[in-house]
Amino acid sequence: MKFAFASLCLLISLSALAEKRSITLVNYETDGVKQWLPGTIMAKKGDDVEITLVNNVPSGIHGFQIPAFNVKKDVMKGKREVVTFKADKEGLFEMKCHLHPAHVGGQLLILP
């Protein structure tokens, strides 16, 4: 009985550490320069991350990629797309448009 109670307490404690992190990024364009904003986003290691991508850029389809987490999505003009992943490693990771390498990239910071 004590073991079952201790196991339940540990499970509750571990699940309290990880959170669902919901973030919205909007594709922005000015003077021909395109970028997903905000350009830097953060989460904690263990979080379930959900990113809603909103493409308001008049020039059409744009990509979003976080190579370190195997995230890759094409977002049509005027549409929303959602990507999800588990933040299972710490560090600073690249975010970019895989369709247009010249676009301004961003960063994902995963904290301990």
C-alpha atoms as an extended CHARMM CRD file, in Angstrom:
* protein
*
       112  EXT
         1         1  MET       CA              0.0000000000        0.0000000000        0.0000000000  PROA      1               0.0000000000
         2         2  LYS       CA              2.8100000000        2.4320000000        0.8920000000  PROA      2               0.0000000000
         3         3  PHE       CA              4.5710000000        1.6370000000       -2.4130000000  PROA      3               0.0000000000
         4         4  ALA       CA              1.4170000000        2.3630000000       -4.4290000000  PROA      4               0.0000000000
         5         5  PHE       CA              0.9000000000        5.6690000000       -2.5990000000  PROA      5               0.0000000000
         6         6  ALA       CA              4.5540000000        6.6770000000       -3.1140000000  PROA      6               0.0000000000
         7         7  SER       CA              4.3240000000        5.7730000000       -6.8080000000  PROA      7               0.0000000000
         8         8  LEU       CA              1.1730000000        7.8430000000       -7.2000000000  PROA      8               0.0000000000
         9         9  CYS       CA              2.8160000000       10.8350000000       -5.4930000000  PROA      9               0.0000000000
        10        10  LEU       CA              5.8550000000       10.5560000000       -7.7750000000  PROA      10              0.0000000000
        11        11  LEU       CA              3.6510000000       10.3680000000      -10.8710000000  PROA      11              0.0000000000
        12        12  ILE       CA              1.7030000000       13.4660000000       -9.7930000000  PROA      12              0.0000000000
        13        13  SER       CA              4.9610000000       15.3350000000       -9.0650000000  PROA      13              0.0000000000
        14        14  LEU       CA              6.4570000000       14.4630000000      -12.4470000000  PROA      14              0.0000000000
        15        15  SER       CA              3.3390000000       15.4600000000      -14.3580000000  PROA      15              0.0000000000
        16        16  ALA       CA              3.3050000000       18.8020000000      -12.5270000000  PROA      16              0.0000000000
        17        17  LEU       CA              6.7870000000       19.5880000000      -13.8810000000  PROA      17              0.0000000000
        18        18  ALA       CA              5.8410000000       19.2660000000      -17.5450000000  PROA      18              0.0000000000
        19        19  GLU       CA              3.3800000000       21.7440000000      -18.9380000000  PROA      19              0.0000000000
        20        20  LYS       CA              1.5780000000       22.2990000000      -22.1860000000  PROA      20              0.0000000000
        21        21  ARG       CA              3.1520000000       25.3710000000      -23.7480000000  PROA      21              0.0000000000
        22        22  SER       CA              0.8930000000       27.0520000000      -26.3390000000  PROA      22              0.0000000000
        23        23  ILE       CA              2.5120000000       29.6970000000      -28.5350000000  PROA      23              0.0000000000
        24        24  THR       CA              1.2170000000       31.6270000000      -31.5350000000  PROA      24              0.0000000000
        25        25  LEU       CA              3.5930000000       32.8640000000      -34.2460000000  PROA      25              0.0000000000
        26        26  VAL       CA              2.5020000000       35.2600000000      -36.9800000000  PROA      26              0.0000000000
        27        27  ASN       CA              4.2920000000       35.5900000000      -40.3130000000  PROA      27              0.0000000000
        28        28  TYR       CA              5.1190000000       39.2480000000      -40.8770000000  PROA      28              0.0000000000
        29        29  GLU       CA              6.4350000000       41.1340000000      -43.9150000000  PROA      29              0.0000000000
        30        30  THR       CA              7.7600000000       44.6620000000      -44.2850000000  PROA      30              0.0000000000
        31        31  ASP       CA              9.7670000000       46.0200000000      -47.2150000000  PROA      31              0.0000000000
        32        32  GLY       CA             10.1390000000       42.4910000000      -48.5880000000  PROA      32              0.0000000000
        33        33  VAL       CA             11.5830000000       41.0870000000      -45.3300000000  PROA      33              0.0000000000
        34        34  LYS       CA              9.6190000000       38.1520000000      -43.9100000000  PROA      34              0.0000000000
        35        35  GLN       CA              9.8060000000       36.6720000000      -40.4130000000  PROA      35              0.0000000000
        36        36  TRP       CA              7.7890000000       34.5840000000      -37.9640000000  PROA      36              0.0000000000
        37        37  LEU       CA              7.1170000000       36.7080000000      -34.8560000000  PROA      37              0.0000000000
        38        38  PRO       CA              7.9530000000       36.5320000000      -32.0560000000  PROA      38              0.0000000000
        39        39  GLY       CA             11.4150000000       35.5860000000      -33.2880000000  PROA      39              0.0000000000
        40        40  THR       CA             12.4510000000       33.9280000000      -30.0310000000  PROA      40              0.0000000000
        41        41  ILE       CA             10.2380000000       31.5410000000      -28.0710000000  PROA      41              0.0000000000
        42        42  MET       CA             10.9000000000       29.5430000000      -24.8980000000  PROA      42              0.0000000000
        43        43  ALA       CA              9.7580000000       26.3730000000      -23.1950000000  PROA      43              0.0000000000
        44        44  LYS       CA             11.0320000000       24.0780000000      -20.4610000000  PROA      44              0.0000000000
        45        45  LYS       CA             12.5160000000       20.6540000000      -21.0190000000  PROA      45              0.0000000000
        46        46  GLY       CA              9.6930000000       18.1330000000      -20.7660000000  PROA      46              0.0000000000
        47        47  ASP       CA              6.9860000000       20.5420000000      -21.9690000000  PROA      47              0.0000000000
        48        48  ASP       CA              4.5040000000       19.5390000000      -24.6490000000  PROA      48              0.0000000000
        49        49  VAL       CA              4.8150000000       22.4280000000      -27.0890000000  PROA      49              0.0000000000
        50        50  GLU       CA              1.9930000000       23.4920000000      -29.4130000000  PROA      50              0.0000000000
        51        51  ILE       CA              2.7390000000       26.2620000000      -31.9050000000  PROA      51              0.0000000000
        52        52  THR       CA             -0.0590000000       27.8610000000      -33.9050000000  PROA      52              0.0000000000
        53        53  LEU       CA              1.2970000000       29.3850000000      -37.1140000000  PROA      53              0.0000000000
        54        54  VAL       CA             -0.6340000000       32.2420000000      -38.7340000000  PROA      54              0.0000000000
        55        55  ASN       CA              0.4140000000       33.2950000000      -42.2490000000  PROA      55              0.0000000000
        56        56  ASN       CA             -0.8020000000       36.8370000000      -42.9750000000  PROA      56              0.0000000000
        57        57  VAL       CA              1.8750000000       37.5740000000      -45.5780000000  PROA      57              0.0000000000
        58        58  PRO       CA              0.3600000000       38.5220000000      -48.9640000000  PROA      58              0.0000000000
        59        59  SER       CA              3.1330000000       36.7840000000      -50.9320000000  PROA      59              0.0000000000
        60        60  GLY       CA              1.6770000000       33.3030000000      -50.4300000000  PROA      60              0.0000000000
        61        61  ILE       CA              2.8480000000       30.0470000000      -48.8700000000  PROA      61              0.0000000000
        62        62  HSD       CA              5.6010000000       30.0920000000      -46.2410000000  PROA      62              0.0000000000
        63        63  GLY       CA              7.3390000000       27.3740000000      -44.3130000000  PROA      63              0.0000000000
        64        64  PHE       CA              8.1560000000       26.8390000000      -40.6680000000  PROA      64              0.0000000000
        65        65  GLN       CA             10.7950000000       24.4160000000      -39.4580000000  PROA      65              0.0000000000
        66        66  ILE       CA             12.5920000000       23.4700000000      -36.2390000000  PROA      66              0.0000000000
        67        67  PRO       CA             15.0570000000       20.8690000000      -37.5270000000  PROA      67              0.0000000000
        68        68  ALA       CA             16.1870000000       19.6840000000      -34.0540000000  PROA      68              0.0000000000
        69        69  PHE       CA             12.6240000000       18.5490000000      -33.2320000000  PROA      69              0.0000000000
        70        70  ASN       CA             11.6210000000       17.2910000000      -36.7020000000  PROA      70              0.0000000000
        71        71  VAL       CA              9.0130000000       20.0330000000      -37.0230000000  PROA      71              0.0000000000
        72        72  LYS       CA              8.1920000000       21.1240000000      -40.5780000000  PROA      72              0.0000000000
        73        73  LYS       CA              5.0070000000       22.7210000000      -41.9060000000  PROA      73              0.0000000000
        74        74  ASP       CA              3.9020000000       24.6660000000      -44.9970000000  PROA      74              0.0000000000
        75        75  VAL       CA              1.4160000000       27.4290000000      -44.1870000000  PROA      75              0.0000000000
        76        76  MET       CA             -0.8210000000       28.8270000000      -46.9290000000  PROA      76              0.0000000000
        77        77  LYS       CA             -1.6150000000       32.5530000000      -47.1200000000  PROA      77              0.0000000000
        78        78  GLY       CA             -4.4850000000       33.4490000000      -44.7870000000  PROA      78              0.0000000000
        79        79  LYS       CA             -4.3900000000       30.0670000000      -43.0300000000  PROA      79              0.0000000000
        80        80  ARG       CA             -3.4620000000       28.6940000000      -39.6060000000  PROA      80              0.0000000000
        81        81  GLU       CA             -1.5430000000       25.4920000000      -38.9990000000  PROA      81              0.0000000000
        82        82  VAL       CA             -0.5660000000       23.8130000000      -35.7340000000  PROA      82              0.0000000000
        83        83  VAL       CA              2.6400000000       21.9230000000      -34.9700000000  PROA      83              0.0000000000
        84        84  THR       CA              3.3270000000       19.9760000000      -31.7780000000  PROA      84              0.0000000000
        85        85  PHE       CA              6.3880000000       18.3500000000      -30.2540000000  PROA      85              0.0000000000
        86        86  LYS       CA              7.9090000000       17.2610000000      -26.9570000000  PROA      86              0.0000000000
        87        87  ALA       CA             10.7030000000       19.5340000000      -25.7020000000  PROA      87              0.0000000000
        88        88  ASP       CA             12.9200000000       16.5930000000      -24.8050000000  PROA      88              0.0000000000
        89        89  LYS       CA             16.2990000000       18.3560000000      -24.9420000000  PROA      89              0.0000000000
        90        90  GLU       CA             17.7470000000       21.6160000000      -23.5970000000  PROA      90              0.0000000000
        91        91  GLY       CA             19.4870000000       24.3050000000      -25.5910000000  PROA      91              0.0000000000
        92        92  LEU       CA             19.0830000000       26.9720000000      -28.2380000000  PROA      92              0.0000000000
        93        93  PHE       CA             17.6300000000       25.7160000000      -31.5100000000  PROA      93              0.0000000000
        94        94  GLU       CA             17.1090000000       27.2260000000      -34.9680000000  PROA      94              0.0000000000
        95        95  MET       CA             13.6500000000       28.0840000000      -36.3450000000  PROA      95              0.0000000000
        96        96  LYS       CA             13.4290000000       28.9490000000      -40.0350000000  PROA      96              0.0000000000
        97        97  CYS       CA             11.4010000000       28.9800000000      -43.2210000000  PROA      97              0.0000000000
        98        98  HSD       CA             12.4510000000       25.8350000000      -45.0980000000  PROA      98              0.0000000000
        99        99  LEU       CA             10.9030000000       27.1650000000      -48.3180000000  PROA      99              0.0000000000
       100       100  HSD       CA             12.7120000000       30.5160000000      -48.3600000000  PROA      100             0.0000000000
       101       101  PRO       CA             16.1850000000       30.3210000000      -46.7560000000  PROA      101             0.0000000000
       102       102  ALA       CA             16.7560000000       34.0760000000      -47.1520000000  PROA      102             0.0000000000
       103       103  HSD       CA             13.9540000000       34.8910000000      -44.6800000000  PROA      103             0.0000000000
       104       104  VAL       CA             14.8650000000       36.0180000000      -41.1800000000  PROA      104             0.0000000000
       105       105  GLY       CA             15.0510000000       32.9960000000      -38.8680000000  PROA      105             0.0000000000
       106       106  GLY       CA             14.2850000000       32.6760000000      -35.1870000000  PROA      106             0.0000000000
       107       107  GLN       CA             15.2850000000       30.7730000000      -32.0840000000  PROA      107             0.0000000000
       108       108  LEU       CA             13.7180000000       28.2890000000      -29.7150000000  PROA      108             0.0000000000
       109       109  LEU       CA             15.2140000000       28.2280000000      -26.2120000000  PROA      109             0.0000000000
       110       110  ILE       CA             14.5080000000       25.1280000000      -24.1320000000  PROA      110             0.0000000000
       111       111  LEU       CA             15.3520000000       25.7350000000      -20.4680000000  PROA      111             0.0000000000
       112       112  PRO       CA             16.2180000000       22.9930000000      -17.9380000000  PROA      112             0.0000000000
